Amino acid sequence: MSEANDGADEVADLGYEEARDQLIEVVKGLEAGGLSLEESLALWERGEQLARLCERHLEGARERIEAALATVENTETTADAEDTADTDTENAGGDGGA
């Protein structure tokens, strides 16, 4: 069980690109065959860890993008509201006493 935890700890430290590249190699190894059942299972388990890590990285990226888009939308909404308020104020003032 210690080996599984060591593998999980090792995987957790990887960035997205490195985890993705290692996952590709795991898939190639499994597709090539020629491994014992135990080797195949160990490789498959590592692949599952790598896939979960990639999913977490992608979910984090998705959340950051959504937060950035929400900030942009809020900024645009605030700017539009200010423009509308400025226009309303100008229109309420009439033609300046003519």
C-alpha positions in Angstrom: 0.0 0.0 0.0 2.9 2.3 0.6 3.9 2.0 -3.0 0.5 3.1 -4.1 0.7 6.2 -1.9 4.2 7.0 -3.1 2.9 6.8 -6.7 -0.1 9.1 -5.9 2.2 11.6 -4.1 4.6 11.5 -7.1 1.7 12.1 -9.5 0.2 14.9 -7.4 3.3 17.0 -7.9 3.1 16.9 -11.7 1.9 19.8 -13.9 -0.8 19.3 -16.5 1.5 18.9 -19.5 3.8 16.4 -17.7 0.9 14.4 -16.4 -0.7 14.3 -19.9 2.6 13.2 -21.5 3.0 10.5 -19.0 -0.6 9.4 -19.5 0.1 9.1 -23.2 3.1 6.9 -22.5 1.0 4.7 -20.1 -1.7 4.2 -22.8 1.0 3.3 -25.4 2.5 0.8 -23.0 -0.9 -0.8 -22.3 -1.8 -0.9 -26.0 1.5 -2.4 -26.9 0.8 -5.4 -24.6 3.5 -7.9 -23.7 3.2 -7.0 -20.0 2.4 -9.4 -17.2 -1.0 -9.0 -15.5 0.6 -7.4 -12.5 2.6 -4.9 -14.6 -0.5 -4.1 -16.6 -2.5 -3.5 -13.5 0.2 -1.2 -12.0 0.4 0.7 -15.3 -3.4 1.0 -15.5 -3.5 2.3 -11.9 -0.9 4.9 -12.7 -2.9 5.9 -15.7 -6.0 6.4 -13.6 -4.0 8.6 -11.2 -2.7 10.6 -14.1 -6.1 11.0 -15.7 -7.7 12.2 -12.5 -4.8 14.7 -12.1 -5.3 16.0 -15.6 -9.0 16.4 -15.0 -8.3 18.4 -11.8 -5.9 20.7 -13.7 -8.5 21.2 -16.5 -11.3 21.9 -14.0 -9.0 24.5 -12.3 -8.3 26.1 -15.6 -12.0 26.1 -16.4 -12.8 27.8 -13.1 -10.2 30.4 -13.7 -11.5 31.2 -17.2 -15.1 31.4 -15.9 -14.0 33.8 -13.1 -12.1 35.9 -15.6 -15.1 36.1 -17.9 -17.4 36.9 -15.0 -15.1 39.8 -14.0 -15.1 41.1 -17.6 -18.9 40.8 -17.8 -19.3 42.6 -14.4 -16.9 45.4 -15.6 -18.8 45.8 -18.9 -22.2 45.8 -17.1 -20.9 48.4 -14.6 -19.5 50.5 -17.5 -22.8 50.3 -19.4 -24.7 51.3 -16.3 -22.5 54.3 -15.8 -22.9 55.3 -19.4 -26.6 55.0 -19.1 -26.6 57.1 -15.9 -24.4 59.8 -17.6 -26.8 59.9 -20.6 -29.8 60.2 -18.3 -28.2 63.0 -16.4 -27.3 64.9 -19.5 -30.8 64.4 -20.9 -32.5 65.6 -17.7 -30.5 68.8 -17.8 -32.3 70.0 -20.9 -30.5 72.3 -23.4 -28.8 74.4 -20.7 -31.2 77.3 -20.2 -31.8 78.3 -23.8 
